[in-house]
């Protein structure tokens, strides 16, 4: 039995092959290859539409239970520019298209392209290899204050991260939950070497594809496919939950990074 070296994630081809088998379209097609299908071939744009929607839905379901595969950590942004003059009326923001310094945008610094939600942010003064100190979330809005040597606070609104700005250039480190980037062109996509990076998700994705297929072509089968999709999702979510239950939790020590309200006491 071979050990290691193989990709454990399901490929788009394995998902497409199982989907065609489920909808009775696993015949030999144009190239006389068994399983390539007559209707839902890899080149049929509808196949990719169903697949993108089902994978995106699976991502959403698993984010809600904290699937570690959907966490992006240690995303570093270096050299966020300093403000020239302290001003409590200025707030800076970071989103998917750039960084706003209170006056102008720059595309040099952005959130990760697949970022769905930022969970935590750390910072340090630029120009060295110092330790990142945690920034404090501001659930009720950023405080009105003159800027200091660090950002200090952050909040999310209007699909962006907002901060007070700082009088020194800083580096940011982000931890966020990711979303699924759609596959767009079946003609240029290699189904055999493109993978969905969630272990053992093939049944869940295919059942969600069948649910959408039934809604369009076989509404009388919608109830059956809905039950199948719910069952496969339950199994996948249960594995995530059981795995998380193996972690032993305890109180954090006083003054540790987790006591974020005292992050100001940590040096940059």
PASEBA-1860 file (N, C-alpha, C; in nm, 3 decimals):
! residues 268
1> XXXXXXXX> 0.086/-0.120/0.000/0.000/0.000/0.000/0.089/0.124/0.000 ~ 0.075/0.214/-0.099/0.160/0.334/-0.104/0.128/0.428/0.011 ~ 0.231/0.492/0.062/0.215/0.585/0.174/0.270/0.721/0.133 ~ 0.187/0.826/0.148/0.233/0.962/0.123/0.248/0.993/-0.026 ~ 0.265/1.121/-0.054/0.293/1.163/-0.189/0.172/1.188/-0.276 ~ 0.054/1.139/-0.240/-0.065/1.156/-0.322/-0.149/1.271/-0.267 ~ -0.222/1.338/-0.359/-0.311/1.447/-0.319/-0.439/1.388/-0.260 ~ -0.469/1.426/-0.138/-0.584/1.366/-0.070/-0.714/1.443/-0.094
9> XXXXXXXX> -0.707/1.557/-0.162/-0.826/1.635/-0.186/-0.899/1.586/-0.311 ~ -1.032/1.599/-0.316/-1.105/1.557/-0.435/-1.081/1.653/-0.552 ~ -1.058/1.598/-0.668/-1.041/1.680/-0.788/-1.179/1.716/-0.846 ~ -1.180/1.817/-0.929/-1.306/1.853/-0.995/-1.353/1.739/-1.084 ~ -1.259/1.662/-1.140/-1.298/1.550/-1.226/-1.368/1.441/-1.146 ~ -1.317/1.413/-1.024/-1.382/1.310/-0.942/-1.522/1.356/-0.900 ~ -1.537/1.485/-0.874/-1.669/1.539/-0.840/-1.762/1.530/-0.960 ~ -1.711/1.569/-1.078/-1.793/1.566/-1.199/-1.834/1.422/-1.234
17> XXXXXXXX> -1.741/1.327/-1.218/-1.770/1.188/-1.251/-1.879/1.132/-1.162 ~ -1.873/1.158/-1.032/-1.976/1.110/-0.941/-2.110/1.178/-0.969 ~ -2.106/1.307/-1.000/-2.230/1.379/-1.032/-2.296/1.320/-1.155 ~ -2.218/1.291/-1.261/-2.276/1.231/-1.381/-2.336/1.094/-1.352 ~ -2.270/1.018/-1.264/-2.325/0.887/-1.227/-2.458/0.903/-1.153 ~ -2.467/1.004/-1.070/-2.588/1.027/-0.993/-2.707/1.064/-1.082 ~ -2.680/1.138/-1.189/-2.790/1.183/-1.276/-2.802/1.095/-1.401 ~ -2.736/0.979/-1.398/-2.745/0.882/-1.508/-2.692/0.939/-1.640
25> XXXXXXXX> -2.578/1.004/-1.633/-2.515/1.060/-1.753/-2.367/1.021/-1.758 ~ -2.339/0.894/-1.726/-2.200/0.849/-1.724/-2.163/0.770/-1.848 ~ -2.230/0.801/-1.959/-2.203/0.731/-2.084/-2.073/0.781/-2.147 ~ -2.024/0.703/-2.246/-1.911/0.749/-2.326/-1.959/0.862/-2.417 ~ -1.878/0.967/-2.424/-1.920/1.084/-2.499/-1.847/1.101/-2.629 ~ -1.810/1.226/-2.659/-1.752/1.259/-2.789/-1.621/1.187/-2.815 ~ -1.543/1.162/-2.713/-1.414/1.093/-2.731/-1.423/0.944/-2.700 ~ -1.547/0.895/-2.683/-1.572/0.754/-2.654/-1.505/0.707/-2.525
33> XXXXXXXX> -1.498/0.799/-2.428/-1.440/0.768/-2.297/-1.552/0.742/-2.197 ~ -1.560/0.623/-2.139/-1.667/0.595/-2.042/-1.664/0.696/-1.927 ~ -1.781/0.747/-1.892/-1.792/0.838/-1.778/-1.787/0.984/-1.813 ~ -1.750/1.020/-1.940/-1.739/1.163/-1.971/-1.873/1.228/-1.995 ~ -1.977/1.149/-2.019/-2.112/1.203/-2.027/-2.151/1.252/-2.165 ~ -2.283/1.262/-2.182/-2.339/1.314/-2.306/-2.396/1.455/-2.287 ~ -2.439/1.484/-2.165/-2.503/1.614/-2.137/-2.415/1.698/-2.047 ~ -2.390/1.651/-1.926/-2.310/1.727/-1.829/-2.161/1.693/-1.845
41> XXXXXXXX> -2.109/1.722/-1.963/-1.966/1.703/-1.987/-1.887/1.812/-1.917 ~ -1.755/1.793/-1.911/-1.670/1.894/-1.846/-1.678/2.029/-1.916 ~ -1.714/2.028/-2.045/-1.721/2.153/-2.121/-1.859/2.219/-2.116 ~ -1.953/2.155/-2.052/-2.086/2.214/-2.037/-2.079/2.322/-1.929 ~ -2.105/2.448/-1.963/-2.095/2.555/-1.862/-2.186/2.532/-1.741 ~ -2.298/2.464/-1.762/-2.389/2.439/-1.650/-2.325/2.353/-1.542 ~ -2.238/2.260/-1.584/-2.171/2.175/-1.485/-2.090/2.260/-1.389 ~ -2.014/2.355/-1.440/-1.931/2.440/-1.356/-2.017/2.533/-1.271
49> XXXXXXXX> -2.131/2.575/-1.324/-2.223/2.659/-1.245/-2.273/2.580/-1.125 ~ -2.319/2.457/-1.147/-2.365/2.373/-1.036/-2.251/2.346/-0.937 ~ -2.132/2.319/-0.990/-2.018/2.285/-0.906/-1.974/2.404/-0.820 ~ -1.961/2.521/-0.881/-1.923/2.640/-0.806/-2.021/2.669/-0.694 ~ -2.150/2.661/-0.725/-2.252/2.691/-0.625/-2.247/2.592/-0.509 ~ -2.230/2.463/-0.541/-2.227/2.360/-0.437/-2.102/2.373/-0.349 ~ -1.986/2.401/-0.410/-1.863/2.416/-0.332/-1.872/2.541/-0.244 ~ -1.924/2.649/-0.300/-1.939/2.773/-0.223/-2.032/2.750/-0.103
57> XXXXXXXX> -2.138/2.673/-0.124/-2.232/2.643/-0.016/-2.166/2.556/0.091 ~ -2.084/2.461/0.048/-2.012/2.376/0.143/-1.916/2.458/0.227 ~ -1.845/2.550/0.164/-1.756/2.640/0.238/-1.834/2.716/0.345 ~ -1.949/2.769/0.306/-2.029/2.847/0.400/-2.073/2.763/0.519 ~ -2.118/2.641/0.491/-2.162/2.553/0.600/-2.048/2.519/0.695 ~ -1.928/2.496/0.640/-1.816/2.456/0.724/-1.752/2.574/0.797 ~ -1.759/2.693/0.739/-1.711/2.812/0.813/-1.790/2.831/0.942 ~ -1.919/2.799/0.936/-2.006/2.819/1.052/-1.974/2.726/1.168
65> XXXXXXXX> -1.899/2.620/1.142/-1.859/2.530/1.251/-1.708/2.537/1.276 ~ -1.640/2.634/1.213/-1.499/2.655/1.243/-1.404/2.557/1.178 ~ -1.434/2.509/1.058/-1.345/2.417/0.987/-1.205/2.479/0.972 ~ -1.101/2.415/1.030/-0.966/2.473/1.024/-0.913/2.490/0.882 ~ -0.961/2.409/0.787/-0.914/2.421/0.649/-0.952/2.554/0.588 ~ -1.049/2.623/0.646/-1.096/2.750/0.591/-1.044/2.870/0.669 ~ -0.936/2.849/0.745/-0.873/2.958/0.820/-0.741/2.994/0.751 ~ -0.726/3.121/0.719/-0.600/3.173/0.666/-0.533/3.255/0.776
73> XXXXXXXX> -0.412/3.218/0.812/-0.342/3.288/0.920/-0.206/3.335/0.870 ~ -0.150/3.429/0.945/-0.016/3.482/0.918/-0.007/3.550/0.781 ~ -0.112/3.620/0.744/-0.110/3.702/0.622/-0.048/3.836/0.660 ~ 0.069/3.865/0.604/0.149/3.980/0.648/0.140/4.093/0.546 ~ 0.117/4.213/0.596/0.122/4.335/0.516/0.230/4.424/0.576 ~ 0.332/4.455/0.499/0.444/4.532/0.553/0.440/4.677/0.506 ~ 0.489/4.765/0.592/0.508/4.904/0.554/0.382/4.984/0.533 ~ 0.279/4.962/0.616/0.161/5.047/0.608/0.204/5.190/0.642
81> XXXXXXXX> 0.180/5.286/0.554/0.238/5.420/0.573/0.187/5.491/0.698 ~ 0.274/5.571/0.756/0.238/5.652/0.873/0.158/5.775/0.829 ~ 0.076/5.826/0.921/0.009/5.953/0.898/0.109/6.067/0.919 ~ 0.085/6.177/0.854/0.178/6.290/0.868/0.142/6.380/0.985 ~ 0.013/6.385/1.021/-0.033/6.472/1.129/-0.142/6.401/1.207 ~ -0.135/6.398/1.339/-0.244/6.336/1.415/-0.373/6.413/1.397 ~ -0.482/6.338/1.380/-0.613/6.400/1.358/-0.720/6.300/1.398 ~ -0.796/6.325/1.507/-0.898/6.230/1.551/-1.007/6.205/1.447
89> XXXXXXXX> -1.021/6.295/1.349/-1.125/6.278/1.247/-1.084/6.180/1.138 ~ -0.956/6.142/1.132/-0.908/6.052/1.027/-0.919/5.907/1.071 ~ -0.970/5.823/0.983/-0.967/5.678/1.000/-0.916/5.618/0.870 ~ -0.840/5.511/0.882/-0.786/5.444/0.764/-0.857/5.310/0.746 ~ -0.856/5.258/0.623/-0.926/5.132/0.598/-0.847/5.044/0.505 ~ -0.876/4.914/0.514/-0.812/4.812/0.431/-0.920/4.720/0.379 ~ -0.928/4.704/0.247/-1.026/4.612/0.190/-0.965/4.536/0.073 ~ -1.049/4.473/-0.008/-0.999/4.385/-0.114/-0.937/4.460/-0.231
97> XXXXXXXX> -0.960/4.592/-0.239/-0.904/4.667/-0.352/-0.791/4.761/-0.312 ~ -0.772/4.785/-0.183/-0.661/4.872/-0.147/-0.667/4.926/-0.006 ~ -0.577/5.019/0.021/-0.564/5.083/0.151/-0.599/5.231/0.138 ~ -0.687/5.278/0.226/-0.729/5.418/0.226/-0.666/5.486/0.346 ~ -0.585/5.590/0.322/-0.512/5.656/0.431/-0.586/5.775/0.491 ~ -0.715/5.784/0.460/-0.794/5.897/0.507/-0.816/6.002/0.399 ~ -0.733/5.993/0.292/-0.743/6.089/0.183/-0.742/6.021/0.046 ~ -0.652/5.923/0.027/-0.637/5.858/-0.103/-0.627/5.707/-0.088
105> XXXXXXXX> -0.655/5.635/-0.197/-0.642/5.489/-0.201/-0.508/5.449/-0.260 ~ -0.457/5.333/-0.216/-0.340/5.270/-0.276/-0.369/5.121/-0.289 ~ -0.336/5.064/-0.404/-0.358/4.920/-0.425/-0.241/4.835/-0.377 ~ -0.142/4.897/-0.312/-0.024/4.823/-0.267/-0.054/4.731/-0.149 ~ -0.158/4.760/-0.073/-0.195/4.678/0.044/-0.343/4.643/0.033 ~ -0.373/4.515/0.040/-0.511/4.469/0.029/-0.536/4.353/0.125 ~ -0.662/4.327/0.153/-0.699/4.204/0.221/-0.674/4.087/0.127 ~ -0.661/3.964/0.181/-0.647/3.848/0.094/-0.765/3.840/-0.003
113> XXXXXXXX> -0.739/3.797/-0.125/-0.844/3.794/-0.228/-0.962/3.706/-0.189 ~ -0.936/3.600/-0.111/-1.043/3.508/-0.072/-1.089/3.529/0.072 ~ -1.060/3.646/0.129/-1.099/3.674/0.267/-1.250/3.693/0.277 ~ -1.313/3.618/0.365/-1.456/3.633/0.392/-1.478/3.720/0.516 ~ -1.399/3.697/0.619/-1.415/3.772/0.743/-1.283/3.772/0.821 ~ -1.239/3.889/0.863/-1.119/3.901/0.946/-1.154/3.866/1.090 ~ -1.071/3.781/1.152/-1.097/3.739/1.289/-1.007/3.808/1.390 ~ -0.878/3.822/1.357/-0.784/3.886/1.449/-0.679/3.961/1.370
121> XXXXXXXX> -0.623/4.065/1.432/-0.516/4.142/1.369/-0.408/4.171/1.474 ~ -0.282/4.160/1.430/-0.168/4.197/1.512/-0.089/4.305/1.438 ~ -0.001/4.377/1.508/0.080/4.479/1.443/0.217/4.489/1.510 ~ 0.310/4.549/1.434/0.442/4.581/1.487/0.494/4.702/1.408 ~ 0.592/4.770/1.463/0.654/4.881/1.392/0.734/4.826/1.275 ~ 0.721/4.889/1.159/0.792/4.844/1.039/0.942/4.864/1.051 ~ 1.016/4.789/0.971/1.160/4.809/0.964/1.240/4.715/1.050 ~ 1.178/4.616/1.109/1.251/4.521/1.192/1.179/4.388/1.196
129> XXXXXXXX> 1.226/4.301/1.285/1.165/4.169/1.301/1.107/4.153/1.441 ~ 1.046/4.261/1.492/0.990/4.257/1.626/0.867/4.169/1.635 ~ 0.826/4.143/1.757/0.707/4.062/1.782/0.581/4.138/1.746 ~ 0.486/4.069/1.686/0.356/4.129/1.656/0.274/4.134/1.785 ~ 0.217/4.250/1.815/0.131/4.266/1.932/-0.015/4.269/1.886 ~ -0.106/4.210/1.963/-0.245/4.205/1.920/-0.310/4.343/1.921 ~ -0.390/4.370/1.821/-0.474/4.489/1.819/-0.608/4.456/1.882 ~ -0.673/4.555/1.940/-0.799/4.532/2.011/-0.918/4.556/1.919
137> XXXXXXXX> -1.012/4.464/1.912/-1.134/4.489/1.835/-1.217/4.598/1.901 ~ -1.287/4.675/1.818/-1.371/4.785/1.868/-1.516/4.757/1.825 ~ -1.586/4.672/1.899/-1.721/4.632/1.855/-1.822/4.745/1.853 ~ -1.796/4.854/1.924/-1.890/4.966/1.926/-1.835/5.089/1.853 ~ -1.736/5.066/1.767/-1.680/5.174/1.688/-1.545/5.218/1.740 ~ -1.466/5.277/1.652/-1.332/5.322/1.689/-1.340/5.444/1.781 ~ -1.252/5.452/1.880/-1.253/5.569/1.968/-1.203/5.693/1.896 ~ -1.256/5.809/1.930/-1.204/5.935/1.878/-1.081/5.975/1.957
145> XXXXXXXX> -0.967/5.977/1.892/-0.842/5.996/1.965/-0.734/6.044/1.870 ~ -0.634/6.113/1.923/-0.516/6.143/1.845/-0.436/6.015/1.821 ~ -0.384/6.000/1.702/-0.308/5.880/1.668/-0.177/5.875/1.746 ~ -0.132/5.752/1.772/-0.007/5.729/1.843/0.087/5.651/1.751 ~ 0.187/5.584/1.809/0.285/5.510/1.729/0.229/5.380/1.673 ~ 0.109/5.342/1.713/0.051/5.217/1.664/-0.096/5.238/1.634 ~ -0.153/5.146/1.557/-0.296/5.152/1.525/-0.381/5.131/1.651 ~ -0.354/5.019/1.719/-0.420/4.992/1.846/-0.554/4.924/1.836
153> XXXXXXXX> -0.645/4.979/1.751/-0.782/4.929/1.745/-0.819/4.894/1.601 ~ -0.923/4.809/1.586/-0.976/4.778/1.454/-1.121/4.737/1.464 ~ -1.193/4.762/1.357/-1.330/4.713/1.345/-1.360/4.685/1.199 ~ -1.461/4.602/1.172/-1.501/4.575/1.034/-1.637/4.638/1.008 ~ -1.647/4.709/0.898/-1.773/4.765/0.849/-1.758/4.795/0.701 ~ -1.869/4.788/0.630/-1.871/4.813/0.486/-1.767/4.728/0.413 ~ -1.756/4.601/0.457/-1.665/4.505/0.394/-1.519/4.548/0.397 ~ -1.481/4.626/0.497/-1.343/4.672/0.511/-1.303/4.668/0.657
161> XXXXXXXX> -1.171/4.665/0.682/-1.116/4.680/0.817/-1.081/4.827/0.837 ~ -1.136/4.888/0.941/-1.110/5.029/0.971/-1.024/5.040/1.096 ~ -0.929/5.135/1.094/-0.834/5.156/1.203/-0.810/5.305/1.221 ~ -0.757/5.347/1.336/-0.735/5.491/1.357/-0.619/5.548/1.275 ~ -0.527/5.463/1.228/-0.404/5.513/1.169/-0.296/5.523/1.275 ~ -0.173/5.541/1.233/-0.060/5.547/1.327/0.041/5.650/1.278 ~ 0.120/5.701/1.372/0.223/5.801/1.340/0.355/5.737/1.300 ~ 0.363/5.606/1.307/0.478/5.532/1.255/0.429/5.429/1.155
169> XXXXXXXX> 0.513/5.394/1.060/0.478/5.288/0.966/0.470/5.155/1.041 ~ 0.368/5.074/1.010/0.349/4.948/1.082/0.333/4.833/0.983 ~ 0.362/4.713/1.033/0.330/4.589/0.962/0.207/4.529/1.030 ~ 0.119/4.469/0.950/0.000/4.404/1.003/0.006/4.254/0.975 ~ -0.045/4.177/1.070/-0.061/4.033/1.051/-0.208/4.000/1.071 ~ -0.269/3.928/0.975/-0.412/3.901/0.979/-0.441/3.752/0.989 ~ -0.550/3.723/1.056/-0.608/3.588/1.059/-0.753/3.602/1.014 ~ -0.793/3.525/0.913/-0.928/3.542/0.860/-0.985/3.409/0.812
177> XXXXXXXX> -1.115/3.409/0.791/-1.185/3.297/0.730/-1.194/3.322/0.580 ~ -1.179/3.217/0.501/-1.174/3.235/0.357/-1.302/3.186/0.290 ~ -1.327/3.241/0.173/-1.439/3.200/0.091/-1.388/3.125/-0.031 ~ -1.479/3.078/-0.115/-1.442/2.997/-0.230/-1.434/3.084/-0.356 ~ -1.320/3.085/-0.426/-1.311/3.158/-0.553/-1.364/3.073/-0.666 ~ -1.466/3.121/-0.735/-1.530/3.044/-0.842/-1.431/3.006/-0.952 ~ -1.447/2.883/-1.003/-1.380/2.843/-1.126/-1.464/2.894/-1.243 ~ -1.402/2.960/-1.339/-1.478/3.038/-1.436/-1.491/2.977/-1.575
185> XXXXXXXX> -1.383/2.926/-1.632/-1.386/2.887/-1.772/-1.357/2.738/-1.787 ~ -1.459/2.656/-1.819/-1.433/2.511/-1.831/-1.338/2.476/-1.944 ~ -1.327/2.562/-2.044/-1.240/2.532/-2.159/-1.093/2.540/-2.122 ~ -1.058/2.621/-2.022/-0.918/2.637/-1.983/-0.888/2.573/-1.848 ~ -0.985/2.502/-1.792/-0.970/2.444/-1.659/-0.938/2.296/-1.670 ~ -0.831/2.253/-1.604/-0.797/2.111/-1.601/-0.866/2.047/-1.482 ~ -0.974/1.976/-1.507/-1.054/1.917/-1.400/-0.975/1.812/-1.322 ~ -0.880/1.747/-1.387/-0.807/1.638/-1.321/-0.701/1.687/-1.224
193> XXXXXXXX> -0.653/1.809/-1.242/-0.546/1.861/-1.156/-0.589/1.982/-1.074 ~ -0.719/2.008/-1.070/-0.773/2.117/-0.988/-0.851/2.055/-0.873 ~ -0.822/2.097/-0.751/-0.874/2.029/-0.634/-0.954/2.123/-0.545 ~ -1.047/2.065/-0.470/-1.119/2.138/-0.367/-1.049/2.107/-0.234 ~ -0.987/2.207/-0.169/-0.899/2.179/-0.055/-0.972/2.152/0.077 ~ -1.071/2.063/0.072/-1.140/2.018/0.193/-1.145/1.866/0.187 ~ -1.087/1.801/0.285/-1.079/1.655/0.283/-1.218/1.591/0.286 ~ -1.235/1.488/0.204/-1.353/1.402/0.207/-1.484/1.480/0.186
201> XXXXXXXX> -1.480/1.585/0.103/-1.601/1.665/0.082/-1.677/1.626/-0.043 ~ -1.631/1.524/-0.116/-1.687/1.494/-0.247/-1.837/1.461/-0.240 ~ -1.877/1.377/-0.144/-2.018/1.339/-0.135/-2.106/1.460/-0.104 ~ -2.058/1.545/-0.016/-2.134/1.664/0.022/-2.151/1.757/-0.099 ~ -2.043/1.780/-0.172/-2.049/1.870/-0.288/-2.142/1.813/-0.394 ~ -2.129/1.682/-0.424/-2.211/1.621/-0.528/-2.358/1.620/-0.489 ~ -2.388/1.591/-0.363/-2.528/1.592/-0.320/-2.588/1.733/-0.331 ~ -2.509/1.835/-0.305/-2.558/1.972/-0.322/-2.577/2.004/-0.471
209> XXXXXXXX> -2.490/1.951/-0.557/-2.509/1.968/-0.701/-2.637/1.900/-0.747 ~ -2.661/1.779/-0.697/-2.783/1.707/-0.735/-2.908/1.781/-0.688 ~ -2.899/1.845/-0.573/-3.012/1.923/-0.523/-3.046/2.036/-0.620 ~ -2.946/2.105/-0.668/-2.969/2.213/-0.765/-3.017/2.159/-0.899 ~ -2.964/2.044/-0.937/-3.006/1.980/-1.063/-3.153/1.939/-1.055 ~ -3.193/1.882/-0.941/-3.332/1.840/-0.925/-3.427/1.959/-0.925 ~ -3.384/2.068/-0.865/-3.467/2.188/-0.862/-3.497/2.235/-1.004 ~ -3.402/2.214/-1.094/-3.418/2.262/-1.232/-3.484/2.159/-1.323
217> XXXXXXXX> -3.441/2.032/-1.314/-3.483/1.933/-1.412/-3.579/1.827/-1.359 ~ -3.578/1.802/-1.228/-3.661/1.694/-1.173/-3.717/1.735/-1.038 ~ -3.810/1.832/-1.036/-3.862/1.882/-0.908/-3.927/1.774/-0.823 ~ -3.973/1.665/-0.886/-4.032/1.558/-0.808/-3.929/1.486/-0.721 ~ -3.799/1.502/-0.754/-3.692/1.439/-0.676/-3.629/1.536/-0.575 ~ -3.684/1.656/-0.567/-3.621/1.758/-0.483/-3.616/1.716/-0.336 ~ -3.726/1.659/-0.285/-3.730/1.617/-0.144/-3.625/1.513/-0.112 ~ -3.611/1.414/-0.202/-3.513/1.307/-0.181/-3.370/1.361/-0.183
225> XXXXXXXX> -3.341/1.445/-0.282/-3.205/1.500/-0.291/-3.175/1.596/-0.175 ~ -3.277/1.664/-0.128/-3.257/1.754/-0.014/-3.218/1.676/0.110 ~ -3.284/1.562/0.132/-3.250/1.478/0.247/-3.108/1.423/0.234 ~ -3.069/1.382/0.112/-2.935/1.328/0.091/-2.829/1.435/0.115 ~ -2.855/1.558/0.068/-2.760/1.666/0.088/-2.745/1.700/0.236 ~ -2.857/1.700/0.309/-2.852/1.729/0.453/-2.776/1.620/0.528 ~ -2.792/1.495/0.486/-2.725/1.384/0.553/-2.573/1.389/0.532 ~ -2.529/1.415/0.409/-2.384/1.421/0.383/-2.321/1.541/0.451
233> XXXXXXXX> -2.395/1.653/0.456/-2.342/1.771/0.526/-2.332/1.745/0.676 ~ -2.431/1.676/0.732/-2.427/1.645/0.875/-2.303/1.564/0.910 ~ -2.270/1.465/0.827/-2.152/1.382/0.853/-2.025/1.466/0.848 ~ -2.016/1.554/0.748/-1.896/1.635/0.734/-1.881/1.733/0.849 ~ -1.991/1.797/0.888/-1.986/1.892/1.000/-1.959/1.820/1.131 ~ -2.012/1.698/1.147/-1.990/1.623/1.270/-1.843/1.589/1.287 ~ -1.775/1.555/1.178/-1.632/1.526/1.186/-1.554/1.648/1.233 ~ -1.591/1.766/1.182/-1.525/1.889/1.225/-1.549/1.912/1.373
241> XXXXXXXX> -1.675/1.898/1.416/-1.709/1.923/1.556/-1.639/1.823/1.648 ~ -1.636/1.695/1.610/-1.571/1.594/1.693/-1.421/1.622/1.705 ~ -1.360/1.663/1.596/-1.218/1.693/1.598/-1.189/1.811/1.690 ~ -1.276/1.913/1.688/-1.256/2.029/1.774/-1.277/1.993/1.921 ~ -1.359/1.893/1.949/-1.383/1.851/2.087/-1.262/1.781/2.148 ~ -1.168/1.740/2.064/-1.046/1.676/2.115/-0.950/1.777/2.177 ~ -0.973/1.907/2.151/-0.887/2.010/2.205/-0.922/2.038/2.350 ~ -0.821/2.038/2.438/-0.844/2.069/2.578/-0.831/2.219/2.601
249> XXXXXXXX> -0.933/2.280/2.656/-0.934/2.423/2.680/-0.910/2.452/2.828 ~ -0.842/2.564/2.856/-0.819/2.606/2.992/-0.809/2.758/2.996 ~ -0.815/2.814/3.114/-0.806/2.958/3.128/-0.669/3.008/3.080 ~ -0.670/3.122/3.014/-0.543/3.180/2.969/-0.474/3.248/3.087 ~ -0.342/3.252/3.081/-0.266/3.317/3.187/-0.281/3.468/3.179 ~ -0.280/3.533/3.296/-0.290/3.678/3.302/-0.170/3.741/3.230 ~ -0.203/3.838/3.142/-0.096/3.905/3.070/-0.056/3.837/2.941 ~ -0.123/3.724/2.906/-0.090/3.658/2.779/-0.152/3.735/2.664
257> XXXXXXXX> -0.118/3.694/2.542/-0.168/3.762/2.424/-0.319/3.757/2.416 ~ -0.379/3.651/2.470/-0.523/3.636/2.461/-0.598/3.742/2.542 ~ -0.532/3.804/2.641/-0.597/3.913/2.714/-0.577/4.039/2.632 ~ -0.652/4.045/2.523/-0.627/4.148/2.421/-0.647/4.290/2.474 ~ -0.730/4.304/2.576/-0.755/4.438/2.629/-0.632/4.503/2.688 ~ -0.527/4.422/2.712/-0.403/4.475/2.771/-0.290/4.470/2.671 ~ -0.328/4.462/2.539/-0.226/4.457/2.436/-0.138/4.579/2.432 ~ -0.188/4.694/2.487/-0.109/4.817/2.487/0.019/4.802/2.569
265> XXXX> 0.019/4.706/2.662/0.134/4.694/2.749/0.248/4.619/2.682 ~ 0.220/4.560/2.564/0.324/4.482/2.501/0.406/4.570/2.409 ~ 0.535/4.552/2.413/0.623/4.636/2.332/0.618/4.594/2.187 ~ 0.648/4.690/2.100/0.656/4.662/1.957/0.800/4.642/1.918
END
